[in-house]
């Protein structure tokens, strides 16, 4: 997790974390929605159902927006979003490099 708690790093790429201001019940319900939508994506892929796939992917997107992982950022200090960017190419580059040296 980045020092400011906004992102996790997976294989060198930043991924925005869920909004920490969500209460536990909201987070649980939204995470359940996300998992249900991801299962629907898999089912649609297996069934070769393009309409169901589009609907399921839209549900995944909606759940991620509600969690704060996509869409408008959940922080208010004006710092731009760096979601999905390689950590080495962001303002976290020095932190990430130091992290790699200790791994």
C-alpha positions as CSV (number, residue, x, y, z in Angstrom):
1,X,0.0,0.0,0.0
2,X,1.3,3.5,-0.8
3,X,2.2,5.7,2.2
4,X,-0.9,7.8,1.7
5,X,-3.2,4.7,1.6
6,X,-4.7,5.5,-1.8
7,X,-3.3,2.6,-3.8
8,X,-2.0,-0.9,-3.6
9,X,0.7,-2.0,-5.9
10,X,0.3,-5.2,-7.9
11,X,3.2,-6.2,-10.2
12,X,4.5,-2.7,-10.2
13,X,1.1,-1.1,-11.1
14,X,-1.0,1.2,-8.9
15,X,-4.6,0.2,-8.2
16,X,-6.8,2.5,-6.3
17,X,-8.1,1.2,-3.0
18,X,-11.7,1.4,-1.9
19,X,-12.8,4.5,-0.1
20,X,-11.7,4.1,3.6
21,X,-14.6,6.3,4.6
22,X,-17.2,3.6,3.7
23,X,-18.6,2.0,6.8
24,X,-18.1,-1.8,7.2
25,X,-21.6,-2.7,6.2
26,X,-21.5,-0.5,3.0
27,X,-18.1,-2.0,2.1
28,X,-19.4,-5.6,2.7
29,X,-22.5,-5.0,0.5
30,X,-20.6,-3.3,-2.3
31,X,-17.9,-6.0,-2.2
32,X,-20.6,-8.7,-2.4
33,X,-22.1,-6.8,-5.4
34,X,-18.7,-6.7,-7.1
35,X,-18.1,-10.4,-6.6
36,X,-21.5,-11.3,-7.9
37,X,-20.9,-9.2,-11.0
38,X,-17.5,-10.8,-11.5
39,X,-19.1,-14.3,-11.3
40,X,-21.7,-13.1,-13.9
41,X,-18.8,-12.0,-16.2
42,X,-17.3,-15.5,-16.0
43,X,-20.7,-17.1,-16.7
44,X,-21.3,-14.9,-19.7
45,X,-17.9,-15.7,-21.1
46,X,-18.4,-19.4,-20.7
47,X,-21.9,-19.1,-22.3
48,X,-20.5,-16.9,-25.2
49,X,-23.4,-14.5,-24.4
50,X,-22.3,-11.0,-25.5
51,X,-25.3,-9.2,-24.1
52,X,-24.9,-10.8,-20.7
53,X,-21.2,-10.1,-20.8
54,X,-21.8,-6.4,-21.5
55,X,-24.4,-6.2,-18.7
56,X,-22.1,-8.0,-16.2
57,X,-19.1,-5.8,-17.1
58,X,-21.3,-2.7,-16.5
59,X,-22.3,-4.1,-13.1
60,X,-18.6,-4.6,-12.2
61,X,-17.9,-1.0,-13.2
62,X,-20.8,0.3,-11.2
63,X,-19.6,-1.6,-8.1
64,X,-16.1,-0.4,-8.5
65,X,-17.3,3.2,-8.8
66,X,-19.5,2.8,-5.7
67,X,-16.4,1.4,-3.8
68,X,-14.3,4.3,-4.9
69,X,-11.9,2.2,-7.0
70,X,-13.0,3.9,-10.2
71,X,-14.7,7.2,-11.0
72,X,-14.2,10.3,-9.0
73,X,-11.4,10.1,-6.5
74,X,-12.4,9.8,-2.8
75,X,-9.7,12.2,-1.5
76,X,-10.2,15.9,-1.5
77,X,-6.7,17.5,-1.6
78,X,-6.8,17.9,-5.4
79,X,-4.1,15.2,-6.1
80,X,-4.7,13.7,-9.5
81,X,-5.6,10.0,-9.8
82,X,-2.8,7.7,-10.8
83,X,-4.8,4.5,-11.0
84,X,-3.5,1.8,-13.3
85,X,-0.2,3.5,-13.9
86,X,3.2,1.9,-13.3
87,X,4.4,3.0,-9.9
88,X,7.9,3.8,-11.3
89,X,6.3,6.5,-13.5
90,X,4.3,8.3,-10.8
91,X,4.9,10.5,-7.8
92,X,5.4,7.3,-5.9
93,X,8.5,6.3,-7.9
94,X,11.1,7.0,-5.1
95,X,9.0,5.2,-2.5
96,X,8.5,2.2,-4.8
97,X,12.2,2.1,-5.7
98,X,13.1,2.0,-2.0
99,X,10.5,-0.7,-1.5
100,X,11.9,-2.8,-4.2
101,X,15.4,-2.5,-2.7
102,X,14.2,-3.9,0.6
103,X,12.4,-6.8,-0.9
